[in-house]
Amino acid sequence: MILNASGCLDALEAPEVARALDVFVTKTVTPQPREGNRPVRIAETDAGMLNSIGLENPGIDGLLEDKLPRLAELGVPLWVSVGGFAASDYARLCALLDDRPEVSAIELNLSCPNVEEAPESAAELVAAARPLTSKTLYAKLSPAATDLPETARAVQAAGADGLTLVNTIRGLALDDQTLQPRLGHELGGYSGPALKPIALAAVYQCYRATGLPIVGTGGIATGRDALEFLAAGASSIALGTILFSDPDAPGRVRRELADEFAARGLSAAEDATGLAHGPRPATVV
């Protein structure tokens, strides 16, 4: 299954790209509208991209009243990414989305590097959200967690149905001439090719720690990249930074992945998931 990473595609501006996905993931929505961080918000680097958007979004009311009905017309299953600044925010957002038939799953953004984080732990945020919705919950985690496998086990125990690994990691770029930060917010979330080994390690460790379904994301640009994420333990993959430079990536990666399967005698993603772990089954805790 191929998704987009939240925030890396505007489906209403590029509906043909969204329709090439198996699932469209919305930009993270918060309880109230947000204008986001001051510009400059995006800076390219030698091996990736920094962004400091700051969760710009219309708020949950704007999503429910305007964007969600229009997104549903695309005919693509929808996941809504939600974020907040306290456990009560996540609970409220999940409650409001629970009776919306357009939404097939909710992704809890527990790790945005560009805004102030909620004081509660990732597990506490999941625990607050879980009773308020019957929908599938994916927890999106940061690669910067001190003990990521332990965090994954904790959100699993709190009620997460799956994991999205990984979010961006905090980085800095300086202007060539002034040697001042290139982003208006100074630090930003780093994504692109250089994130891939970090993301692969996260998927590998958390698959072994939990056995949960995992959406692998971070530097995926080719079918070979996608295959490696599946082998590490992902059951689905999400395209992020590559969508900015190659809007045809969903179809191309799908074709390249099919070629990779054929070359190895694999028939589906299920055959590839976990291959990097050898014959041992994932340990479910």
Backbone torsions as a table, in degrees:
resi	resn	phi	psi	omega
1	MET	NA	130.6	-178.6
2	ILE	-111.9	125.0	177.6
3	LEU	-118.0	175.6	166.2
4	ASN	-101.4	149.4	170.7
5	ALA	-72.6	137.7	-178.2
6	SER	-53.3	131.8	177.3
7	GLY	89.8	-4.9	-176.4
8	CYS	-101.6	6.2	179.5
9	LEU	-157.1	130.4	172.5
10	ASP	-97.7	101.0	-173.7
11	ALA	-65.3	-28.6	-179.5
12	LEU	-76.4	-24.7	176.5
13	GLU	-88.5	-27.3	-178.5
14	ALA	-133.3	66.2	-175.2
15	PRO	-63.5	-30.3	-179.8
16	GLU	-67.4	-31.6	176.9
17	VAL	-71.6	-44.1	179.5
18	ALA	-60.3	-39.0	-178.7
19	ARG	-70.1	-15.3	177.0
20	ALA	-82.5	-6.7	178.7
21	LEU	-92.5	160.8	172.9
22	ASP	-83.2	-27.6	178.4
23	VAL	-146.4	138.8	171.3
24	PHE	-104.8	129.9	178.5
25	VAL	-105.0	125.5	-178.6
26	THR	-70.1	163.3	167.9
27	LYS	-64.5	149.7	-177.8
28	THR	-59.8	130.0	177.6
29	VAL	-106.7	143.9	179.8
30	THR	-118.7	168.2	-178.4
31	PRO	-57.8	-41.6	-179.5
32	GLN	-114.2	155.4	176.3
33	PRO	-59.9	148.1	177.6
34	ARG	-132.0	137.2	176.9
35	GLU	-82.7	-16.8	-179.2
36	GLY	87.0	-176.9	-177.3
37	ASN	-79.0	162.3	179.7
38	ARG	-69.2	152.7	176.0
39	PRO	-72.8	160.3	3.1
40	VAL	-76.3	142.8	-173.9
41	ARG	-110.1	-17.5	-178.3
42	ILE	-133.0	136.7	177.1
43	ALA	-140.7	124.9	175.8
44	GLU	-78.5	148.9	176.4
45	THR	-128.3	179.0	-177.6
46	ASP	-61.1	-33.0	-173.8
47	ALA	-130.5	27.9	179.1
48	GLY	164.3	-152.1	-174.6
49	MET	-145.5	141.5	171.7
50	LEU	-105.7	137.1	174.0
51	ASN	-132.6	147.9	176.7
52	SER	-139.7	58.0	-177.6
53	ILE	-66.9	-39.5	177.3
54	GLY	80.9	31.3	175.9
55	LEU	58.6	41.2	172.6
56	GLU	-60.2	126.9	-179.4
57	ASN	-167.0	164.1	-176.0
58	PRO	-82.1	1.3	-175.8
59	GLY	83.0	164.1	-173.9
60	ILE	-63.2	-36.9	179.7
61	ASP	-64.7	-42.5	178.6
62	GLY	-64.1	-37.7	177.8
63	LEU	-64.8	-49.2	-175.2
64	LEU	-67.3	-38.1	-174.1
65	GLU	-85.4	-30.8	-172.8
66	ASP	-117.6	-62.3	-169.6
67	LYS	-72.5	-41.5	-174.5
68	LEU	-62.3	-45.1	177.3
69	PRO	-60.3	-37.6	179.8
70	ARG	-72.1	-36.6	177.1
71	LEU	-65.0	-36.2	-179.7
72	ALA	-62.8	-27.5	-180.0
73	GLU	-69.7	-13.8	178.9
74	LEU	-70.0	-23.1	-179.9
75	GLY	79.5	18.7	179.3
76	VAL	-112.2	135.4	175.6
77	PRO	-53.5	140.6	-174.1
78	LEU	-114.9	133.0	166.2
79	TRP	-110.7	139.6	176.2
80	VAL	-107.2	126.4	175.3
81	SER	-89.3	128.9	-179.3
82	VAL	-121.6	147.7	178.7
83	GLY	-145.3	163.2	-179.8
84	GLY	-168.0	-170.9	-174.1
85	PHE	-124.1	8.9	176.0
86	ALA	-163.9	160.0	-179.9
87	ALA	-58.8	-34.6	-179.6
88	SER	-63.8	-30.4	177.0
89	ASP	-64.2	-47.4	-179.6
90	TYR	-63.4	-41.1	179.7
91	ALA	-62.1	-45.1	-178.3
92	ARG	-64.4	-43.5	-178.9
93	LEU	-63.6	-43.2	179.7
94	CYS	-65.3	-37.6	178.6
95	ALA	-63.5	-40.8	-178.3
96	LEU	-70.9	-27.5	-179.3
97	LEU	-88.8	-13.7	-169.6
98	ASP	-60.9	-36.9	-176.1
99	ASP	-98.4	15.2	178.3
100	ARG	-92.7	111.3	-176.9
101	PRO	-67.0	-18.8	179.2
102	GLU	-67.4	-22.2	-171.9
103	VAL	-96.6	119.9	-179.7
104	SER	-94.2	-21.0	178.0
105	ALA	-160.0	161.8	177.4
106	ILE	-122.0	130.7	175.5
107	GLU	-104.7	120.5	178.8
108	LEU	-86.4	111.0	178.2
109	ASN	-79.6	98.5	-174.4
110	LEU	-101.4	12.0	-166.7
111	SER	-154.4	33.7	178.7
112	CYS	-69.4	124.8	-176.5
113	PRO	-83.3	-1.5	-171.8
114	ASN	-105.6	2.8	179.2
115	VAL	-138.0	166.5	176.8
116	GLU	-65.4	135.2	-177.4
117	GLU	-86.8	156.8	173.1
118	ALA	-64.9	147.8	-178.2
119	PRO	-71.4	-22.0	-177.6
120	GLU	-76.8	158.9	176.3
121	SER	-72.6	165.1	177.5
122	ALA	-57.3	-42.6	179.8
123	ALA	-63.8	-38.6	178.9
124	GLU	-66.5	-34.9	178.2
125	LEU	-68.3	-42.0	176.8
126	VAL	-63.4	-43.7	-179.5
127	ALA	-61.6	-33.5	178.4
128	ALA	-71.7	-35.6	-176.3
129	ALA	-80.6	-35.0	-170.0
130	ARG	-55.4	-44.6	-177.7
131	PRO	-70.4	-13.6	-173.7
132	LEU	-93.4	-2.6	179.3
133	THR	-149.4	145.6	174.0
134	SER	-95.5	-1.4	-177.9
135	LYS	-75.6	158.5	176.1
136	THR	-61.3	132.7	-179.7
137	LEU	-114.8	123.8	172.1
138	TYR	-108.3	135.3	178.0
139	ALA	-101.9	119.4	179.1
140	LYS	-93.2	118.2	-171.0
141	LEU	-111.9	158.1	179.8
142	SER	-89.4	141.8	174.4
143	PRO	-72.5	-8.3	-177.9
144	ALA	-88.3	0.6	179.2
145	ALA	-58.6	140.9	-177.7
146	THR	-58.6	-43.6	178.3
147	ASP	-135.9	86.9	-173.6
148	LEU	-62.7	-43.4	177.4
149	PRO	-58.8	-38.7	178.5
150	GLU	-66.9	-39.9	175.7
151	THR	-61.2	-41.7	178.9
152	ALA	-62.6	-42.7	177.5
153	ARG	-63.7	-36.8	-178.4
154	ALA	-68.0	-42.4	179.1
155	VAL	-70.9	-30.5	174.4
156	GLN	-62.3	-47.3	179.5
157	ALA	-63.5	-28.9	-179.0
158	ALA	-81.1	-9.3	175.3
159	GLY	121.5	6.0	177.6
160	ALA	-68.7	137.6	179.1
161	ASP	-89.9	-18.4	-179.2
162	GLY	-164.3	174.0	-178.9
163	LEU	-124.6	145.9	166.7
164	THR	-113.8	120.9	-174.2
165	LEU	-133.4	118.4	8.2
166	VAL	-131.1	169.2	168.1
167	ASN	-78.7	175.2	177.2
168	THR	-66.5	164.2	178.1
169	ILE	-117.9	144.4	-172.5
170	ARG	-64.8	134.7	179.6
171	GLY	-147.8	174.2	-176.2
172	LEU	-140.4	140.1	172.8
173	ALA	-128.7	137.9	-179.4
174	LEU	-109.6	144.9	177.6
175	ASP	-65.5	138.2	-177.5
176	ASP	-59.5	-38.0	-174.7
177	GLN	-90.3	-48.1	-173.7
178	THR	-89.1	-18.2	-174.7
179	LEU	59.0	26.2	174.2
180	GLN	-101.2	157.6	178.4
181	PRO	-55.6	136.4	-178.7
182	ARG	-78.2	-24.6	178.3
183	LEU	-91.4	144.0	178.7
184	GLY	-61.9	-31.8	179.8
185	HIS	-91.1	6.0	179.4
186	GLU	73.3	-70.6	179.3
187	LEU	-94.2	153.9	179.1
188	GLY	-146.2	176.3	178.1
189	GLY	-87.0	126.4	-175.2
190	TYR	-95.2	131.0	179.7
191	SER	-140.1	175.5	179.5
192	GLY	107.5	-168.1	-172.3
193	PRO	-53.4	-37.5	-176.9
194	ALA	-68.5	-16.6	-179.9
195	LEU	-82.5	-16.9	-171.7
196	LYS	-57.2	-50.1	-179.0
197	PRO	-61.4	-34.0	178.2
198	ILE	-67.4	-44.2	-180.0
199	ALA	-66.5	-41.0	178.3
200	LEU	-59.6	-42.9	178.7
201	ALA	-62.0	-39.8	-179.9
202	ALA	-64.6	-45.0	179.0
203	VAL	-62.1	-45.5	-178.3
204	TYR	-59.0	-48.3	-177.3
205	GLN	-67.7	-42.9	-174.6
206	CYS	-76.3	-28.5	173.1
207	TYR	-62.9	-45.3	179.6
208	ARG	-66.9	-34.4	-176.0
209	ALA	-77.7	-30.7	-170.6
210	THR	-125.0	-31.8	-172.9
211	GLY	72.0	6.8	179.7
212	LEU	-71.4	155.1	168.8
213	PRO	-59.5	137.5	-176.7
214	ILE	-128.3	132.1	166.9
215	VAL	-93.5	114.1	179.4
216	GLY	-90.8	131.5	179.9
217	THR	-151.4	144.0	-179.3
218	GLY	139.3	93.2	176.5
219	GLY	80.5	15.0	179.8
220	ILE	-79.0	121.5	-179.0
221	ALA	-132.0	-14.2	-175.5
222	THR	-138.0	169.1	174.8
223	GLY	-63.2	-34.5	176.9
224	ARG	-63.4	-42.3	175.9
225	ASP	-58.0	-46.1	-178.9
226	ALA	-60.9	-42.2	179.1
227	LEU	-60.4	-41.1	179.9
228	GLU	-63.7	-38.9	178.1
229	PHE	-65.9	-40.0	176.3
230	LEU	-62.6	-45.8	-179.4
231	ALA	-61.2	-34.7	179.3
232	ALA	-71.1	-20.4	176.9
233	GLY	138.2	-4.5	179.0
234	ALA	-71.9	148.7	173.1
235	SER	-104.8	-15.3	176.1
236	SER	-143.3	163.9	176.6
237	ILE	-131.7	152.0	178.6
238	ALA	-123.0	134.7	178.5
239	LEU	-94.2	134.2	-177.7
240	GLY	-121.2	-99.0	-174.4
241	THR	-56.5	-33.0	-178.4
242	ILE	-59.5	-26.7	-178.7
243	LEU	-67.0	-23.0	178.6
244	PHE	-71.5	-33.2	-177.4
245	SER	-101.3	-21.9	-177.4
246	ASP	-141.3	87.8	-179.5
247	PRO	-66.1	-14.4	176.6
248	ASP	-86.6	6.0	-175.6
249	ALA	-57.2	-39.7	-178.1
250	PRO	-56.2	-48.4	179.7
251	GLY	-68.2	-40.5	-179.2
252	ARG	-65.6	-47.5	179.6
253	VAL	-62.4	-38.0	178.5
254	ARG	-61.1	-44.2	179.3
255	ARG	-66.3	-43.6	-180.0
256	GLU	-64.6	-37.4	178.9
257	LEU	-67.0	-39.6	176.8
258	ALA	-60.9	-39.0	177.7
259	ASP	-65.3	-39.5	178.0
260	GLU	-63.2	-43.0	177.3
261	PHE	-59.5	-47.9	-176.9
262	ALA	-61.5	-39.1	-178.4
263	ALA	-67.3	-22.9	-177.4
264	ARG	-109.2	6.3	179.5
265	GLY	71.5	26.1	178.3
266	LEU	-99.1	145.7	-177.2
267	SER	-107.1	-19.5	-176.9
268	ALA	-158.8	168.2	179.9
269	ALA	-58.7	-34.2	-179.2
270	GLU	-59.6	-30.3	-180.0
271	ASP	-72.9	-25.0	-176.6
272	ALA	-92.7	-26.6	-174.3
273	THR	-60.5	122.7	176.2
274	GLY	86.6	5.3	-177.4
275	LEU	-59.7	-30.0	-179.4
276	ALA	-66.9	-14.5	-179.0
277	HIS	-92.4	2.3	178.7
278	GLY	71.3	-156.1	-176.1
279	PRO	-75.1	-7.8	-176.9
280	ARG	-75.4	134.3	174.6
281	PRO	-71.3	155.7	175.1
282	ALA	-65.0	144.2	178.6
283	THR	-84.3	121.8	178.9
284	VAL	-99.0	123.4	-178.1
285	VAL	-106.2	NA	NA
